[in-house]
């Protein structure tokens, strides 16, 4: 059931992400809350990235390999649902795309609840496999957790208009609803990567990076599509937003070619 739900989440996010990503200008005015086209396309990027992560994790479906990636997926659903509940009065439900977002989120939450219940019931082992994690790789995970965790916590507590929220990093002013949604996304990323700082298996790190790579690609593509919104000369903080995705994404490409993506050789061949 848990695996089928994970495939279902992948399908739901793929469909929702595709329409938001391809038609952000048309759908932004009718989305579940007040967003700009860039924000709508970025949220579509989250969904497409989640779809890839859910699908590849369900396909490989070995707890010791995919636990951190599934942890992100479940946390994303729980935290985004909490944001929706907190801002329920701001929801706009007059268009099917708004209901589609809530439906995908509800399925994500159900998937997480079933997954957690299955872990409690079955207590699956997570044996280390593959090569060892080297000190530099572990340090990279630490840096990711600290940096993304800081962004998440700041986004959760910072008022609108605070440093970085008024177009200083993301090139547009965010409403409280959008700001907390972004913070919830980053918090899910940081919390899910947290256990990896003690992970001994390089295969787990590689799978987590490979499963998360769709997020990097889709969000970066959205930023490049709306690149004219960035004013790097007067608001250089935009370089932090865009540069962070390149800083993480570009070095991973040669790493995947050199070390693999974390899957057993037979799975990669299939």
N, C-alpha and C positions, 0 to 999 in steps of 0.2 A: 504493500500500500504506500509506504513512504517513497519508494522509488517511482511508482506511478504518479504520485502527486508531484514529485520533482520534475518529471517529464511534463506534467500538466502546467506547472509554473513556467517552465521553459517556453511552452507554446503560448501561454497567455501573455507573457512579457514580450515575446517575439512579435506577436500581432500588434499589441499596444505600442511597443517601441517603434515599429515600422511606420505606423501612421503619424505618430508624433514627430519622428525624425524626418519624414519625407514632406509633411505638410505642417510645419510649425507655425507659419504665419496665419494659416486658416484656422488652426485649432487652438492657438493661444487664447483668443477671446472667449472661447467656450470651454476651456479646461476647468478642472475641479476647483481651482481658485485663481486669483488674479496673477497671471504670469505674462512675460513678454515672449515673443517668438524664440529668442535665444534660450530662455529658460525652458520653454516647452521642448525645444530640440535637445537640450541637455538632459532633461528628464527622460526623453525618448532614448537618449544614449545610455542612461542608467538601465532602462528596461532591456535594451538590446544586449548590454553587457551582462545583465542578470540572466537573460535567456541563454547566452552561450555558457555561462558558468554553471547554470542548472543542468543544461543538456550534457556537457562533457563530464560533469560529476556523476550524473545518473548513469551515463554510459560506462564509466569506469567502476563505480559503485563498490569500492573497497574502503571500509571505514578508516583503516589506518592511513589511507592515501588522501581521501577527500574530506576528512572531518573539518578542517579549517575552512575550506571553501563552502561547505554546507553551513558551517557556523555563520559565515558572512551572510549567506542567503536568508537564513532564519532571522538573524539579527536585523537585517534590512527590513523584513516584513514587520517584525515586532515594533521597531523604532519608528518606522514611517506610519504605522497604524496609530501609535501613540501621538504622533504629531497631528494626524488627521482628527483624532478624538479631541485633542487640546484646542484645535481651531475649527471645531465642527460648525460653529456659527458662521464661519467665513466660506463654507463650502457652497459651490454653485453646481447644481445638479440638473440643469436644464438641457444638457446635451449628452448623447450616448457616450462620448469619449470620457466624460467625467465618471459615469457609472462603470465604464470599462476599467478605469484606473482603480476604483474602489474594489471591483470584482477581482482584479489581478492581485491586489493587496490582500484581500480576504483569503484567496487561495494560497498566497504566500504564507500567511499566518497559520492557516490550517496545516500546511506542509510542515511548518516549523513545530507546531504542537504535536503532530503525529511523530515527527522525527525525534523530538525530545522524549516523548513517551516510549518510543521504541528503544532508545538508548537506555532509559531507566529499566525497561523490561529485560532487554537482551544483554546489556553491559558488554558491548563488543570490544574486543581488544584492539589496540592500536600499535602493533609491533613495528619497530623501525625496520626499514628495508631500503635497499639502494645504498649509494655511497654516503660517506659522512658529510656533515655540514662543516665547512671550513670557517675559521674566525672572521674573515672578511665578509662572507655571506651572512653570518650571524649578526655582525655589526650593521650590515645593510638593513636587516630586518628591524633591529633596534631603532635605527634612524627613521625608518618608515613609520613605526608605531609611535614614536615620540612626536614626529612632525605632524602626521595626520591626526593623532590624538589631540594635539594642541589645537589644531584647526577646529576639530569637532567640539571640544569643550568651550572654546571661544565663541563659536557660532551658537552654542546652546544658551550662553549667558549674556552675550553682548546685545545691547539694545540697538535698534535700528538707528543709524547715524553714527555709530561708533566707528573707530578706525577700521578700515577695510570693508565695511558693510555699505558704504555710501558711494559705491563705484570705484573704490580704491584698489581692490584686487579683482573681484568679479566686476566687469565693466558696467553693470547696471545696478541701480538701487533695488535692493530686495525688500519685499514686504516681510513682516515677522513670520508669516506662514512659510514663505520660501526659504528664509534664512534658517529656520529650524529644520526644514526638510533637508537642506544641504548639510547641516550639522549632523543630522541623524544618519545620513549616508556616510559621512566621514567617520562617525563613531562606529558604525557597523564594520567599516574597513579596518579601523584600528583595533577594535576588540577581537575581531576574528584573527588578525595577524598576531595578536599577543601571545598565544600558545606557541607560535613558531619560533620565538626567541629561545625556547628550550628544546626545540625539535632536533633530533639527532639524524633524521633521514633526509638527505638532499632531495629524494624523490617527492616528498611531501611539499617542500618549498617550491619545487619546479611545477608540480601540479597546481598549487595555489596561484603561482604567478601566471601560468598558462590559462587557467580558468578565469582569472581576473583580467586577462589581456583585452578581452572584448570591451571592458569598461574603458580602458585607456584609449583604445582605438576610436570608439564611438564618441566619447566626450571630447577628445582632441579634434576629431572631425567637425563636431558642432562648433567648437571654438574657432577653427580655421574658416568655417563657412561664414561666421559672423565676425571675422577678424577686423573689419572696419570699425566695429564698436570700441575696440581697444585704442587708447591714446597713450602709448608707452612714453611719449615725451613728457606729458603733464601728469600722467598717473602710472608711474613705473611699476606699481604693485601688480599691474596686469601681467607683467613678466613672471611673477611668482605663480599665478594661476596657470598660465599656459606652459611655462618652463618646467613646472613640477611634473607634468605628464610626459614631456619629452625626456626629462631626467630619469624617470622610472622606465619609460617604455623603450627608448632606444637601446640601452645596454642589454635589455632582455632578449633582443633579437639574436645577437651572436651567442648568448648564453643558451638559448633553446637549440641552436644548431650544434653547439659544442657538447652540451650536457643532456639534451633531450627535454621532454616536457613532463617527465615524471611518470608516464605510463609504462607498463611492462612492454617489452619489445613486441610481443604478440599483439597487444592492443593497438600499438602504433601502426603495425602492419595492417591490421584490420581496418 
